[in-house]
Structures are given as C-alpha cells and as structure tokens.
Amino acid sequence: MAAYRQAVLVDRLLFTLKYASCQPCCGAVNHWAQYSTATACDEKTFDKILIANRGEIACRVMKTCQKMGIQTVAVHSDVDSSAVHVKMADEAVCVGPAPTAKSYLNMEAIMEAVRLTGAQAVHPGYGFLSENKEFAKRLAEEGVTFIGPDTHAIQAMGDKIESKLIAKAAKVNTIPGFDGVVKTADEAVKIAQQIGYPVMIKASAGGGGKGMRIAWNDEETREGFRFSSQEAASSFGDDRLLIEKYIDNPRHIEIQVLADKHGDALWLNERECSIQRRNQKVVEEAPSTFLDPDTRRAMGEQAVQLAKAVKYSSAGTVEFLVDSKKNFYFLEMNTRLQVEHPITECITGLDLVEQMIRVAKGYRLQPRQEDIPINGWAIESRVYAEDPYKSFGLPSIGRLSQYQEPLNLSNVRVDSGIEEGSDISIYYDPMISKLVTYGSTRAEALARMEDALDSYVIRGVTHNIPLLREIITHPRFVSGDITTNFLPEVYPDGFKGHQLEAQSRRELLASAAALYVTAQLRSQKILGPLRVSSAPMERGFWELCVELGGQQHHVQVTKSGDLYTVEADGEKVDVCGQWNLASPLLPITINGAERMFQCLSREASGTIVLQYMGTMFKLQIMSQRAAELNSYMPEKVPEDTSSILRSPMPGTVVAVSVKPGDTVAEGQEICVIEAMKMQNSLTAVKQAKVKSVHCKAGETVGEGDLLVELE
C-alpha cells in the first residue's frame, strides 16, 4: 500500500510539472484573447477546492485553481483511479464503482470526501450534481461553499416549467406551450394537438440534449413521451416532462451571463450553437455571424433581466432559439459552467472559472458591461469517441493506443481529460476533448481549426473528426448559413465522409503511391535488395496499380532526389515530404500546396490506410503484375444483414419488445439500447417472423453483437 501511495504521489508530481505552464488560453494575437488566471494579491479565496466531476472539466477547473494557488481534491470512481484529473489533483478520493449513480451522483460519498479532505468549497463542473439544489443545500448546511448559484436560482431555473413562468414575468420572450407537467402519453397527445405540430417534448429537469424528442404526429408524441421520460429518469432522477411549440429551422444562440452577490450582472456576448445532432451541440463559435449589435444587446439585456429576477450569482447561460427574422425566444437557463465556455473566454479575455471562484467568495465583479469586448473569433469542435457514420455519432469505446493533441500549432487550445492509454468506457460521456481555435477573423479561426483537426492524432477508438472537418469546410457553414437542422439538411442520407473530387482524388493517389515507394526503398536499404526486389537500388521509375473505392488506377511514379512525380488519371502531380514513416503525421507538399496526411496503417501486402481531409481512405497498391493476378482472387461475400439485428454501439439493453415467433412489421421497434445515457430504438428493416432473440433487458452488449434473428 505504501508503494502504491508513493507511485500516486510521483504521478501527481509529474502532472503538476506538466501542467504548471499550461495556462488555459488561446494564445491570441492580442491581450484580450488570452485570459489570465492571476488574481489580485490581496484577494483571499479558498485554500482547498473539491471538484465534484471528472474528465476534461475537472482538469479545466484544476488549472485555474493551480494558478490561483488553491489546492485541489479530485473524486473518482474505481475505474477512473488512474484518470488524468486524479493525477492532476493534490488529493483524490474514490467515491464508488463505475456507474454514475454509485459514484459521481453519489451525494453521500461526495459529502464524505468533502469532510475527509477538509475542502472549503466545491466546484461541480457541468452535468452530474452541478444543477442539483439538494447538493448545494447540503454543502451550505455543513459550511462548505458551493461554487455556483444559490439553491433558489438552481431550483427556479433548473425546472423548465418554473423557469418559463419566471421568464415571462421578467419580460423575456418565451416559446408558446403548455405551462405545466405532462403526466401521461394520452395527455401529451391532447396537449400536442392543442399547441399544433410539430412540438418539442423535453425533460423538465433536463439539459445536454437528454430527455428531448421532436414529435410531428400523435404516434411520435406517444413514443417521444416514453423515451423522454425514461432518459430523464436515468439522467436526472426526475421524469417530469413539458411540451412546447417546436420552432422549425431555428438557430440556437446562447448568452453567457456573470453575476455576483451584490446585484451586479453582466452579459458576455453570445455563442452560436446551431450545429447539433440529437439536440447535442457539435460545433460552437463566438460571436455569431447572424446577430447584429441591436439584437445582441436585446438578447443580452433580457438574459441579465432573467438572472436578476432569480438573484443569480455565478456564471450561467441563457439559451435562446432565434428564427430567420431574428425573433428570439427563451429556451432554458443553465445554472452552471457551460461546456463551450472556452470560446467566450477567448473573445473576452475573462477566465470564467476564476470569476466563479471570486463570486463564490463574495467579491464584486471587477469588469463593467462596457469593458466586455468582442475581440477576434473563436470556434470550438467537440471531439467525441463516436462513429459519425452512424446517426452522426454513436458512441465508441476502447483504449487510446496513440494520442497527440495539436498544441504545436499557434492559437490552439485543447481542453481534455485523457492521455495516451486512457480508456473510453460505456459508463461516461464519450467526449475526448474540446478543440478550440482563435483568430482575429472568422476565416482565420476556421483555417486554424482545419489545420488542428488534420494534425490531431487519435488511435484506438473511432472518432468524429471526419464529421467535424466536413462541417467547418462546408460552404454553408463557411458562409454562416446554418440552423439546428444543418446536419440532416446537408447530409439527408447520413454522413458519408469526405467525397473526393478529381483533384483531391489525384492528390490522394499520388501521395499513397509516393508513400508506398518510399517504404519499398527503405526496406531495400534495411533488408537488402534481394530480400525485397531484384531491381537495382538506383531504380527511379515504378508502374503501379492503386485501388481506391473499388476502382483501379494505373499510376506511374518517377523519383528525382526528394521529389516524386506521379502521373495519375492522366495528369502529373509533384509530391515531396519528409516521409518519416515512424511518425503518425505526414506533412506533404503537393504541387506546392501543403497537406497533412496521417498514416493509420501500412501492410506488407500494399494495403495503406490514410487519413486525408479528415476521412479515412483504404488503398491497395500493387505492381501491375500483382494487380493482374489479384483479379483471380475470390471476393468475400458480405453478410446479409436484412435478417439479423446487431447492436450498432456498446451499451445496455433497456427493453426487448419481441419474442421468438412474433411477426414484426418494417420499422417496428425490436429493442432499446442505452449508451451514454441516451436511449436508441432499434427497428426491423423488413416484415418477418422473429426466429430467435439473443439478448434480454439489463444485459451489456458490445458493438456488432447479435441481438435478434429474423426468418
């Protein structure tokens, strides 16, 4: 045990050294875009803060605490005992097993950790207990400061029904809907018919896109009521629902507010959060391309009115839906630090975590409203361990076998709580990091984001970088023409990855051919020419066949010094690079333009998998003779998936709706899988009789596991 404690202390010391100079900033071109965590020397805050959270947000809070000279305490589940946030903290306490209800939502265990460590204050981060009024109340009863608003504000704004009534009284624009709790599916249908379709069904105590469904008819209302209430109970311990009019094709724009205990409140400009999937944000930016100064001011003033109406004190976010005519409607208020807070920090120069700590101690806000600038542009991409080709992102699990953040690039910030070797499990949110880029203009920030995504190395889990890169380079996004329906409108048949045009296809073919030849030449130097090829070492010309996407391309490669001239699809392409085959990153110059490739795998058979423009491409490279012989090889017949149902993701079986012998119709629900607290209904793709069922409620399944067979 002593040896274990010593090892833990060594780990924490190494992490302290690693992050000592890791001030969370955007490395901006002006003083506003990077915020300082240095506090006034005469301001005494807290000696020790416990962070009741995990992952990137726990690490984010700890970085500011370290700069303020505050000791930190981490809490963790047993599977998180070696997590980054545990190593960063000065102390760590295990609060239970992996399931959130037994650890990070285990209020009694966290209260005991507070007592054990003598923490004077608790920062809840976001999610988990961050908006739990009972948790804040219990801390207050024991004389421990909750770094957030008081219990009245949490209760008033945490309940979507009550918050809407308060917003109306505070003269804040609200969405038409039913101002009460919907108790049954039949009542939900009746109310939806009165409001008029489409409607939004959502959890009264919810947030983060959980417990939300859009319904366009009575059947979808009944189904949405069932799933939303189950998700709400699972995520928040509260299954109450409300229904309101769904604003079609809106923008989701939110206002960051900051208030103290002396009645002062500020609005820190807006964040554009319209790029979403399943009501969860994917890409955010600040400011919005859509708002004019008058609309921005009106939204900010209404947000402050609402904050003052509930005597709010801390950082909080007021979310609005904005229609095409710039009419805006109150959606909800999040009484916590928002996931996407870094982009506000970049354009205002304020450290929101520091401000929360100061306010919790009772200090007045230092800045005034006229001091809050919009300097430059910041964009955040949420990097998830998800498969973007499945419903724009279904969870993926695994171990990060290789991980390298693009922090070598200027004006890039990465908020993460993982490292190489970390596990992404089914128990928690699949977020890997928040990737933030800053520029003096939006175009500059977008260009940096493109470079950062290309240079981000993630191996061992499926990730959503292909989708993120396609979003930020899509003409509609670049022009600012976005709504919350952006993804289904741009990709009506689902996300398919980067679609190669003639020029980009030639670049990919040429780069793969040059990489293949480079590897062959290196093998000759290491193993000798007779072990690989009978060709002389000075060989400078190759005729190859490159297969990409089921099509064969005849390619000619000529090498002159470090330059490869590749003729592909009838045109010549000049390719040169450092060709470090041991590096995951391959910076290559193609016809004078710089490109970043990643070599994901390379086999002796000539199979090369490259990441190019965010998307993974598999290429087969052979000599002309090998290609001729390969045509005689039998092809593997793909599995007929119409008669089987496999789990598209790892998760837990919540319900099985069929049994052997049942006849199911096309589109009928077969079972429900819960992954990362989101419930997913799996349906039949054809009418058939159920042959066998291979799962039952409560079981844990992996991606690809067989669930049901049909005849």
NORGIMO-V251657 format. One record per pair of residues at least 12 apart in sequence whose C-alpha atoms are under 6 Angstrom apart, sorted by sequence separation. I is the first residue (numbers start at 0). J is the second residue. D is the distance in whole Angstrom. If there is no record, write none. Layout:
i->(I I)
j->(J J)
d->(D D)
This chain:
i->(73 200 255 271 318 436 542 554 562 575 585 597 606 657 669 694 199 271 318 542 554 562 575 584 597 606 656 668 669 693 94 199 254 270 318 541 574 583 596 605 656 668 693 73 198 254 270 302 317 541 574 583 596 605 655 667 692 72 198 211 253 270 271 316 540 573 654 666 667 691 71 72 74 76 197 210 253 269 316 402 415 540 573 654 666 691 71 72 73 74 75 76 132 197 252 315 401 414 539 653 665 690 72 74 75 76 77 78 196 252 315 414 539 653 665 690 76 210 252 315 399 400 413 652 665 689 690 76 132 210 251 399 413 651 665 688 47 49 251 398 399 651 664 688 46 47 48 49 50 104 120 250 398 412 650 663 47 119 120 121 122 398 411 650 663 120 121 347 397 411 662 58 76 347 397 410 662 346 396 410 661 346 396 660 661 188 202 346 660 36 659 659 659 266 342 203 184 202 203 202 201 184 201 200 200 313 654 199 653 159 199 652 653 158 198 384 652 158 198 199 383 405 652 157 198 383 651 197 383 651 382 405 650 382 405 650 382 404 649 260 381 649 259 380 403 649 258 380 402 648 258 379 402 647 257 379 401 509 646 647 257 285 378 401 646 256 378 400 645 646 181 256 377 399 400 645 180 181 256 377 399 645 180 255 376 398 645 254 376 505 644 254 375 376 397 644 253 375 376 643 177 253 375 376 643 177 253 395 642 643 176 252 642 56 176 49 175 251 48 208 250 47 50 208 249 250 547 47 48 49 50 51 52 249 546 14 48 50 249 546 545 11 386 545 10 11 385 386 387 544 384 385 544 384 385 543 544 383 543 544 383 543 285 285 284 284 283 283 282 282 259 281 265 259 388 497 496 171 169 468 465 464 465 174 173 172 173 152 172 152 148 148 148 147 156 288 275 273 274 273 125 146 250 249 250 248 249 428 427 33 32 32 34 33 34 31 32 34 44 31 25 83 83 55 55 55 54 27 26 25 25 25)
j->(85 212 267 283 330 448 554 566 574 587 597 609 618 669 681 706 212 284 331 555 567 575 588 597 610 619 669 681 682 706 108 213 268 284 332 555 588 597 610 619 670 682 707 88 213 269 285 317 332 556 589 598 611 620 670 682 707 88 214 227 269 286 287 332 556 589 670 682 683 707 88 89 91 93 214 227 270 286 333 419 432 557 590 671 683 708 89 90 91 92 93 94 150 215 270 333 419 432 557 671 683 708 91 93 94 95 96 97 215 271 334 433 558 672 684 709 96 230 272 335 419 420 433 672 685 709 710 97 153 231 272 420 434 672 686 709 69 71 273 420 421 673 686 710 69 70 71 72 73 127 143 273 421 435 673 686 71 143 144 145 146 422 435 674 687 145 146 372 422 436 687 84 102 373 423 436 688 373 423 437 688 374 424 688 689 217 231 375 689 66 689 690 691 299 377 239 221 239 240 240 240 224 241 241 242 355 696 242 696 203 243 696 697 203 243 429 697 204 244 245 429 451 698 204 245 430 698 245 431 699 431 454 699 432 455 700 433 455 700 312 433 701 312 433 456 702 312 434 456 702 313 434 457 702 313 435 457 565 702 703 314 342 435 458 703 314 436 458 703 704 240 315 436 458 459 704 240 241 316 437 459 705 241 316 437 459 706 316 438 567 706 317 438 439 460 707 317 439 440 707 242 318 440 441 708 243 319 461 708 709 243 319 709 124 244 118 244 320 118 278 320 118 121 279 320 321 618 119 120 121 122 123 124 321 618 87 121 123 322 619 619 86 461 620 86 87 461 462 463 620 461 462 621 462 463 621 622 462 622 623 463 623 376 377 377 378 378 379 379 380 358 381 368 363 494 614 614 301 305 613 613 613 614 328 328 328 329 309 329 311 311 312 313 313 332 479 483 482 483 483 336 359 482 482 483 482 483 675 675 345 345 346 348 348 349 347 348 350 360 348 345 416 417 414 415 416 416 410 410 410 411 412)
d->(6 5 5 6 5 6 6 6 6 6 6 6 6 6 6 5 6 5 5 5 5 5 5 5 5 4 5 6 5 5 5 5 6 6 6 6 6 6 6 6 5 4 6 6 6 4 5 6 4 5 5 6 5 5 4 5 5 6 5 6 5 6 5 6 6 6 5 5 6 6 5 6 6 6 6 4 5 6 5 5 4 5 5 5 5 5 5 5 5 5 5 6 5 5 6 6 5 6 6 5 5 5 5 6 6 5 5 6 5 5 5 5 5 6 5 5 5 5 6 5 5 6 6 5 4 5 5 5 6 5 5 5 5 6 5 6 6 6 5 6 6 5 4 6 5 5 5 4 6 6 5 5 6 5 5 6 6 5 4 5 5 4 6 5 6 6 6 5 6 5 6 5 6 6 5 6 4 5 5 5 6 5 5 6 5 6 6 6 5 6 5 5 5 5 5 6 5 6 5 5 6 6 6 6 5 5 5 6 5 5 5 5 6 5 6 5 5 5 5 5 6 6 5 6 5 4 6 5 5 4 5 6 6 5 5 6 6 5 6 5 5 4 4 6 5 5 5 5 5 4 5 6 5 5 6 4 6 6 5 6 5 6 6 5 5 6 6 5 5 5 6 5 6 6 5 5 6 6 6 4 5 4 5 5 6 5 5 6 5 6 6 5 6 6 5 5 6 4 6 6 6 4 6 5 4 6 6 6 6 6 4 5 5 6 6 6 6 5 5 5 6 5 6 5 6 5 5 6 5 5 5 5 6 5 6 5 5 6 5 5 6 5 6 5 6 6 6 6 5 6 6 5 5 4 6 6 6 6 5 6 6 5 6 5 6 4 6 5 6 5 5 5 6 6 5 6 6 6 6 6 4 6 5 6 5 5 5 5 6 6 6 5 5 5 6 6 6 5 6 5 6 5 5 5 6 6 6 6 6 6 4 5 4 5 5 6 5 6 6 4 6 6 6 6 4 4 4 6 5 5 6 5)
